[in-house]
Amino acid sequence: MPVSPPLEIAVIRNADGWPEHFDALAEKAVLAALAGAKPKVKGAAEISVLLTDDEEQRELNAQWRGKDSSTNVLSFPQIEPFDPVIGLLGDITLARETLEREAVDLGKSLEDHFTHLMVHGFLHILGYDHMDEAEALQMEGLETRILAGLGVDDPYAD
């Protein structure tokens, strides 16, 4: 009998234009980040992923971070950093237009950029951050290893 993943991932679409296969891509990226980060998993857990547009993302960014602009990804952790993984972990929101624009500017596929931001957002849920250089190096190194396992090039390489 197959074992279900320790993490339930709910993908919610609040905007048109998101490719259908991004639900599966979000799940794959989050599960890879969970495996790569190796947190203590204490039981069933869940996370929601909101696929939205720039307008709603701008509203969320203004409300929760005081920044009146859209942004590519926001993470809203519901657990203390590096606590055991159990229960409701939090929410990740992504803005389609911003991701599309950035992917073009970076010369990357939308799928690879989305996968990177899903991994990045989920690591924030687990407690990783990039507020200082040491934290940034740790988080970026972990992201790079997880993404390599998914066949995505290092997003921090020049």
C-alpha positions, 0 to 999 in steps of 0.5 A: 500500500502506497504511503501518502506524503506527510504534507497536504498541499492545497493549490487555490487559483484566484486568477486566470492565466495560470497553466493547469500543470502548475498545481502538480509543479507546486506540489513537486517543488514543495515536496522536494523542498521538504525532503531537501530541508529535512525538518523534523516531521511530527505528523500530518501537515498542510500548506496552501498555495495561492496562485493569484495576480499582481493586483491581489498580491499588491494588496497582500504585500501592502497589508502584511508588509507595508509595501504597496507593490506586487511581488513575486512570492509571499510566505505566511508561516504559521509555525515557529521557525524550525519547529517540528512540521505538523498541522497548518504550516502556512500559505504561499502566494505567487503573482502570475504577471510578476513571475511571467515578467521576471522569467522573461527578464531572467531568460528562464522558463516560467516553469523553472522560475515558478519552481524556484519561487515555490522552493524559496517560499516553502523554505521561508515557511520552515524558518529559513531567511536571507536577512543577513549574508550568512542566512542568505548563503545558507538558504541559497545553497539549500535552494540550489541543491533542491533545485538541482535535484529537480533539474533546475539551474542555479538561480543565483549563478551569474 
